Amino acid sequence: MCQHQPPCPSAESADRESARLVAHHPEQGWSLLCNGVLLFEDTGELLPDGQIIAPHRPLGSEHVMTAA
């Protein structure tokens, strides 16, 4: 799918979210990446094969546990 150099990571790669944006629709809450991944504003993803990646928001500081 990717036509530029260096090529974007594939949809199966761990770093798939670093692919270039093809379409960005913040008013609708989604973006399409060059590798065919749909990213949603809640950090969920839809891969080209139909696989769903659940949202993976980072924890806020109030939820992070630290050693005392």
HUPE-V886944 format. One record per helix or strand of 3 or more residues. SS is the DSSP state (2 for helix, 1 for strand). FROM is the first residue (numbers start at 1). TO is the last residue. Records with the same first field share a line. If there is no record, write none. Layout:
# HUPE-V886944
SS->FROM-TO, FROM-TO
This chain:
# HUPE-V886944
2->16-18, 61-63
1->21-25, 30-33, 38-40
